[in-house]
Amino acid sequence: MIEMLAKHSSTYTHAPYWLEDTSIAAAPATFRRHALPAFADVVIVGGGYTGLSAAITLVRAGLKVAVLEAGQLGNGASTRTGGMLGPSFSKLGASGLERQYGRDQVHASIKESLAAFDWLVTFIRDENIDCDLQICGRFRGASHPKHYAGLVEQATALAKIVDFPAIEVSPGQQHGEVGSNRYYGGIVYPTDGAVHPAKLFRGLCQIAQNEGAMLVEQTPVRNVEKQNGQFTVHFDNGQITAGHVIIATNGYTNGAFSQFKRRLIPIRSAMIATEELPDQVIRSVSPKLRCHGSTERLSVYYRPSPDGKRILFGGRAFGRGDRPDLYSQYLRNFMVRLFPQLAAVKIDYAWSGMIAYTFDHVPHIGELDGLHYAMGYCGSGVGRSNYFGRKIAQKVLGLAEGRTTFEDYPFKGRPLYSGNPWFLPAIMKWHELADRMGW
């Protein structure tokens, strides 16, 4: 692990900053489990962005839909993310994918990623979801002198595929974008955006409920059986029969769905939120109030809060389980290395959640063992999960609009891997070394 700096004594709330507003934290009125009908056209396992997006599309098509959430609605990654929104081109690993699947398929995926971003922005606006949507742009800094040319090259290559603006920021210009000396120039993507993830989640809940979806909390699914073309979904002290089942559990996929779990790499991602700060301090970090990232393998991301009063700073959580005593200090030290002007700042919130990577770093959607699925968003879940939820619902409905280039990527696991990423500590050490060497 990156070396720890001197510990900073502070107390913080171990909960997402996004749930600070109790009107957001309060769960929506949910459907009672004992009142579930014997049959639903579709049962969705997982009540995050993917499940809610799918539910909205399905109920609007006239289907009877039940969404079964293992815990409390809104207690998963959907309300724990950084809320950054963009096409996520850098997560596609285009050069490696082109060698395996060909340039045409990868370029189609890049074009669809931009279409997915545009769709979600339009959906939020058309549905009048109050979620602090901002098209604020994103600065991606070069963490090593050798990385700047690669960023420019990547932006140039993307411009030949899609209409996606990118602005070069030389090292001499970067203080107009970021208040740190730790970068060596970078790129601004001016059309990227951000949302308040908990407000977006609550807006989706309200739409789904108003349209007639049954949202059921505290109902972990224990087993799904298929017989005579239908599914029986078992949960504690009950069951429901369905014509179709959608698995939308992503980083929270458990042993009941081992066929998916062994294809996913669950990773804990963590965030901290500073105390409220004066505007001049916020702008000393982010002069234009953008989202921010970097080229490091052990990457961090940060942004001002939607009200412009705090710095929200995220990255990987080290160690097993939800250990705020570890990740809050690690993230704070990383933040202060980038921004020494925040050395005396207090941390008010620290939290984490589970995301899911795939072995090819591509999100996946399709059907396996008769179960529909959408998952593996590789750290870009806000845009991808909402879009994929709609797409998998369209597939259930048999609509041509459900076609997506991402279904052409085979969803593979690895031999002897069952879903426990025992190898992550070694990989993290390797990435740490690579960051130090500037690879």
C-alpha positions, 0 to 999 in steps of 0.5 A, spaced: 500 500 500 502 507 498 505 509 504 501 512 510 502 519 512 501 522 519 495 520 522 490 526 522 485 526 528 478 527 526 471 524 527 466 522 521 460 519 520 460 512 517 455 513 512 454 516 505 454 524 504 449 523 499 444 520 505 445 527 509 439 529 507 434 525 511 428 526 506 433 522 501 435 517 506 428 515 508 426 509 504 420 510 499 414 506 501 415 499 499 411 493 497 410 488 503 413 481 501 407 478 504 402 481 499 406 479 493 402 475 488 403 468 486 405 470 479 409 476 476 411 477 469 418 479 471 422 478 477 428 482 478 433 480 483 437 487 485 434 494 487 439 498 484 440 502 478 439 496 473 433 493 477 429 500 477 431 502 470 429 495 467 422 495 472 420 502 469 421 500 462 417 493 463 411 496 467 410 502 462 410 496 457 404 493 461 407 487 465 407 486 472 414 486 475 416 485 482 423 488 484 426 484 490 432 487 494 436 483 499 437 489 503 434 496 504 433 500 497 438 504 496 443 501 501 448 499 495 452 502 490 447 506 487 447 511 493 455 510 494 458 512 488 461 518 486 456 520 481 460 522 475 457 521 469 461 520 462 461 515 456 467 511 460 471 510 453 477 509 457 474 503 461 474 499 454 481 497 453 480 498 446 487 496 444 486 489 447 479 488 445 481 490 438 486 484 437 481 479 440 474 482 437 476 486 431 476 494 430 469 494 428 466 491 434 470 495 439 468 502 435 461 500 435 462 499 443 465 506 443 459 509 439 454 506 443 457 508 450 456 515 447 449 514 446 448 511 452 451 517 456 446 521 451 440 517 453 441 517 460 442 525 460 435 526 456 432 521 460 433 525 467 431 531 463 425 528 460 422 525 467 424 531 470 428 527 476 431 532 481 438 529 481 443 536 481 445 534 473 451 538 471 454 538 465 461 540 468 466 537 464 472 532 467 479 533 467 483 527 467 490 529 469 497 525 467 500 522 473 507 521 470 510 526 465 510 520 460 502 519 460 501 526 457 502 524 450 498 518 451 492 522 453 493 526 447 493 520 443 487 517 446 483 523 445 485 524 437 484 516 436 477 517 439 475 523 435 476 519 429 470 514 431 465 519 435 464 526 436 466 527 443 470 533 444 477 533 448 481 539 450 488 539 451 491 542 457 499 543 457 503 542 464 503 550 463 496 551 463 493 546 468 492 550 474 487 553 470 483 546 471 486 543 477 490 546 483 495 541 484 503 540 482 502 533 482 500 532 474 504 533 468 498 536 464 492 533 462 485 533 458 478 536 459 472 532 456 467 538 457 461 534 455 462 529 461 457 530 467 455 529 474 449 527 478 447 527 486 446 519 486 441 518 491 437 523 488 437 520 482 436 513 485 430 516 489 427 519 483 427 512 479 424 509 485 418 514 485 417 513 477 417 505 478 412 505 484 408 510 480 408 506 474 406 500 478 412 496 480 412 492 486 419 494 490 420 489 496 426 490 501 429 485 505 428 479 501 434 476 499 433 471 493 435 464 496 434 460 489 431 460 482 428 454 479 426 453 472 420 448 470 415 448 465 418 454 462 417 458 468 421 460 474 420 459 481 424 465 485 425 462 493 426 467 498 425 466 506 418 464 508 416 465 501 416 464 493 413 467 487 413 464 480 415 469 474 415 468 466 422 471 466 428 473 471 433 479 471 439 478 475 441 485 477 446 484 483 453 487 480 458 487 485 453 484 490 452 478 487 452 472 492 452 464 492 445 463 489 448 465 483 454 462 482 454 462 475 455 470 475 459 470 481 465 466 478 465 471 472 465 478 476 471 481 480 468 484 486 472 490 489 470 495 494 470 502 492 471 508 498 469 515 498 470 521 503 467 528 504 470 534 507 467 539 511 464 545 508 469 549 505 469 556 503 468 557 495 476 559 495 478 553 498 474 549 493 476 553 487 483 552 489 482 544 488 477 545 482 477 552 479 472 550 474 468 545 479 469 539 474 469 532 476 477 529 476 481 523 475 488 521 473 492 516 469 494 512 475 492 504 475 490 505 483 486 511 480 482 516 485 477 521 483 474 527 486 469 533 485 466 538 488 459 536 492 453 539 488 452 545 492 459 546 491 461 546 499 465 540 500 470 536 496 468 529 495 474 524 494 474 517 492 478 511 490 479 503 492 478 501 499 484 496 502 483 490 506 477 486 507 470 488 509 468 495 510 474 498 514 473 506 514 479 506 519 483 504 513 480 507 507 478 514 510 486 515 512 488 512 505 484 517 501 485 523 506 493 522 505 492 521 498 488 527 497 493 531 501 499 529 497 495 532 491 492 538 495 497 540 501 492 546 502 487 541 504 492 539 510 488 542 516 481 540 513 476 535 517 473 529 514 465 529 515 463 522 512 467 516 510 463 510 506 464 504 501 460 500 497 461 494 492 462 494 485 464 489 480 469 488 474 470 483 469 476 479 466 475 483 460 474 490 463 467 490 459 460 490 461 456 484 460 448 483 458 445 477 455 442 471 458 445 465 461 441 459 464 435 462 462 436 468 466 437 475 463 442 479 466 446 486 466 452 487 470 460 488 470 460 496 470 467 496 471 467 502 476 462 506 471 456 504 474 451 510 474 451 511 466 452 504 464 447 501 469 441 505 467 442 504 460 443 496 461 437 496 465 433 499 460 436 494 454 435 488 458 428 490 459 427 491 452 430 484 451 425 481 455 420 484 451 423 482 445 424 488 442 429 490 436 431 496 441 434 491 446 440 489 441 446 492 443 453 491 441 455 489 448 452 482 448 457 480 443 462 480 448 462 473 451 462 473 459 467 469 461 470 467 468 477 464 469 479 456 471 478 455 478 475 462 480 469 462 484 468 469 485 473 470 491 478 475 488 484 472 493 489 475 488 487 482 488 492 484 494 498 482 489 495 485 483 494 492 488 501 491 489 503 490 482 499 497 480 502 500 486 509 499 483 507 501 476 504 507 478 511 509 482 515 507 475 510 511 471 508 505 467 
